Structure formats: structure tokens, C-alpha cells
Amino acid sequence: MITWNDSDLQKIGTAEELDLESERADGTLRGPVTMWVVRTGDHVYVRSVKGVNGPWYQGTQSRHQGRITAGGVQADVAFRAAGPGEFADVDAAYREKYGRYTSIVEHVLTEQARASTLRLEPR
């Protein structure tokens, strides 16, 4: 299993936003979608405010891989569903990083959003 190097993990984890391009079934990349990204430990995560029915989330499900760009790092990644045991740490990371956006951050802390939590793993 490939893991993030410390430099990339730091840059992605402190980036304000991340651009995600998921792969279509034919291997081509969809257009980038800009979203929030958080780090907990040695992992980085994204969530869909619209949950598993969100268009960009649905796009990640055809091949479960794509490309991200954040903090000056571009990486090919695998999209792995996070488990319920990871949700509390991810919630806390969103609150800490984006808490200044009080009226917005709550949207990524709903049960609907939690169900779409993806761990981004380098490949």
C-alpha cells in the first residue's frame, strides 16, 4: 500500500480547497470539482454535502480513482469509503479547519454528508 509522504500530506492537509477529478469508466478524467479537504493523522478526506447522491460523489463510484490537486500537490488517488469509526475524527477536523464558516460547516457534519466520506489514498 502506498502512503502519503509527509510533505504532500502537510500541503494537502493545510490547503483551503482541493480539486478532484474522478475517472470515468473509459479512464478519462471528469472536470475538476472544488471542495474542502481535511487531514486526520496520516489520511486525507473529502465529503459531499449532498451525500452519496451528490453528482461528484457519484462520479467517484465508476472506477474509485482519479486525480487531486491541492496545496501545490497533484496526485493520482484511490477513493476509499471511510468507516463510521473515522467519522468523529473527520467531523472534528472539519470543525477545526472550517469552523469560521459557521453557517456552512454544519452541512458537512450531517449524517447524509458522513455517509459520503471518502479517504483519498495515493496510488
Kinemage of the C-alpha trace (Angstrom):
@kinemage 1
@onewidth
@group {chain A} dominant
@subgroup {mainchain}
@vectorlist {calphas} color= white
{ca met a 1} P 0.000 0.000 0.000
{ca ile a 2} L 1.317 3.434 -0.941
{ca thr a 3} L 1.147 6.112 1.743
{ca trp a 4} L 1.402 9.895 1.602
{ca asn a 5} L 4.846 11.369 2.150
{ca asp a 6} L 4.999 13.913 4.979
{ca ser a 7} L 5.463 16.911 2.689
{ca asp a 8} L 2.460 16.113 0.466
{ca leu a 9} L 0.310 15.232 3.463
{ca gln a 10} L 1.117 18.577 5.074
{ca lys a 11} L 0.464 20.574 1.885
{ca ile a 12} L -2.830 18.840 1.103
{ca gly a 13} L -3.977 18.963 4.728
{ca thr a 14} L -3.398 22.711 5.036
{ca ala a 15} L -4.790 23.637 1.609
{ca glu a 16} L -8.029 25.608 1.843
{ca glu a 17} L -9.547 23.652 -1.029
{ca leu a 18} L -8.915 20.625 -3.188
{ca asp a 19} L -9.754 19.995 -6.848
{ca leu a 20} L -10.955 16.459 -7.507
{ca glu a 21} L -11.193 14.804 -10.928
{ca ser a 22} L -12.744 11.340 -10.920
{ca glu a 23} L -12.153 8.804 -13.666
{ca arg a 24} L -14.956 7.792 -15.972
{ca ala a 25} L -15.477 4.139 -16.894
{ca asp a 26} L -13.349 4.719 -20.040
{ca gly a 27} L -10.431 6.045 -17.943
{ca thr a 28} L -10.755 9.717 -18.913
{ca leu a 29} L -10.997 12.336 -16.180
{ca arg a 30} L -14.116 14.338 -15.434
{ca gly a 31} L -13.771 18.088 -14.999
{ca pro a 32} L -12.430 19.204 -11.623
{ca val a 33} L -14.753 19.860 -8.700
{ca thr a 34} L -13.506 22.179 -5.946
{ca met a 35} L -14.205 21.140 -2.355
{ca trp a 36} L -12.975 21.261 1.203
{ca val a 37} L -10.390 18.730 2.353
{ca val a 38} L -9.307 17.697 5.843
{ca arg a 39} L -6.497 15.685 7.326
{ca thr a 40} L -6.606 13.386 10.315
{ca gly a 41} L -3.396 11.594 11.187
{ca asp a 42} L -1.854 10.232 8.008
{ca his a 43} L -5.073 10.375 5.970
{ca val a 44} L -6.949 12.988 3.957
{ca tyr a 45} L -10.711 13.065 3.478
{ca val a 46} L -13.451 14.736 1.468
{ca arg a 47} L -17.237 14.687 1.825
{ca ser a 48} L -20.226 15.541 -0.315
{ca val a 49} L -22.727 17.953 1.243
{ca lys a 50} L -25.370 16.165 -0.837
{ca gly a 51} L -24.251 12.764 0.445
{ca val a 52} L -23.947 9.693 -1.738
{ca asn a 53} L -26.437 11.195 -4.217
{ca gly a 54} L -24.177 14.193 -4.928
{ca pro a 55} L -23.064 14.338 -8.573
{ca trp a 56} L -19.315 14.466 -7.900
{ca tyr a 57} L -19.591 11.626 -5.365
{ca gln a 58} L -21.475 9.515 -7.899
{ca gly a 59} L -18.641 10.178 -10.345
{ca thr a 60} L -16.126 8.646 -7.939
{ca gln a 61} L -18.013 5.376 -7.916
{ca ser a 62} L -17.363 4.240 -11.508
{ca arg a 63} L -13.660 3.467 -11.072
{ca his a 64} L -12.951 4.564 -7.484
{ca gln a 65} L -9.925 6.518 -8.623
{ca gly a 66} L -8.937 9.852 -10.041
{ca arg a 67} L -6.656 12.821 -9.513
{ca ile a 68} L -6.497 15.563 -6.911
{ca thr a 69} L -4.745 18.910 -6.800
{ca ala a 70} L -4.283 20.782 -3.523
{ca gly a 71} L -1.588 22.916 -1.938
{ca gly a 72} L 0.642 22.614 -4.989
{ca val a 73} L 0.412 18.806 -4.970
{ca gln a 74} L -1.114 16.857 -7.837
{ca ala a 75} L -1.629 13.152 -7.174
{ca asp a 76} L -3.418 10.164 -8.606
{ca val a 77} L -5.588 8.711 -5.861
{ca ala a 78} L -7.941 5.892 -4.983
{ca phe a 79} L -11.265 6.799 -3.371
{ca arg a 80} L -11.942 4.575 -0.353
{ca ala a 81} L -15.141 4.715 1.667
{ca ala a 82} L -14.330 5.751 5.227
{ca gly a 83} L -15.861 3.707 8.006
{ca pro a 84} L -18.081 5.002 10.811
{ca gly a 85} L -15.110 4.711 13.178
{ca glu a 86} L -13.393 7.507 11.234
{ca phe a 87} L -16.350 9.920 11.210
{ca ala a 88} L -15.774 11.565 14.604
{ca asp a 89} L -12.165 12.493 13.764
{ca val a 90} L -13.199 13.763 10.334
{ca asp a 91} L -16.025 15.807 11.913
{ca ala a 92} L -13.546 17.337 14.356
{ca ala a 93} L -11.115 18.148 11.544
{ca tyr a 94} L -13.848 19.927 9.568
{ca arg a 95} L -14.912 21.906 12.648
{ca glu a 96} L -11.327 22.927 13.427
{ca lys a 97} L -10.310 23.836 9.889
{ca tyr a 98} L -13.528 25.420 8.599
{ca gly a 99} L -15.306 26.433 11.803
{ca arg a 100} L -15.014 30.109 10.872
{ca tyr a 101} L -17.666 29.387 8.224
{ca thr a 102} L -20.288 28.736 10.874
{ca ser a 103} L -23.330 28.625 8.632
{ca ile a 104} L -21.615 26.386 6.063
{ca val a 105} L -19.526 23.892 8.033
{ca glu a 106} L -22.596 22.271 9.585
{ca his a 107} L -23.577 20.994 6.122
{ca val a 108} L -20.568 18.643 6.039
{ca leu a 109} L -21.395 17.318 9.517
{ca thr a 110} L -24.811 15.805 8.740
{ca glu a 111} L -25.500 12.061 8.580
{ca gln a 112} L -26.069 12.480 4.840
{ca ala a 113} L -22.606 14.019 4.371
{ca arg a 114} L -20.920 11.497 6.706
{ca ala a 115} L -22.204 8.645 4.531
{ca ser a 116} L -20.165 10.050 1.614
{ca thr a 117} L -16.849 10.386 3.479
{ca leu a 118} L -14.022 9.308 1.198
{ca arg a 119} L -10.431 8.674 2.265
{ca leu a 120} L -8.033 9.694 -0.506
{ca glu a 121} L -5.161 7.255 -0.874
{ca pro a 122} L -2.195 7.854 -3.188
{ca arg a 123} L -1.677 5.320 -5.946
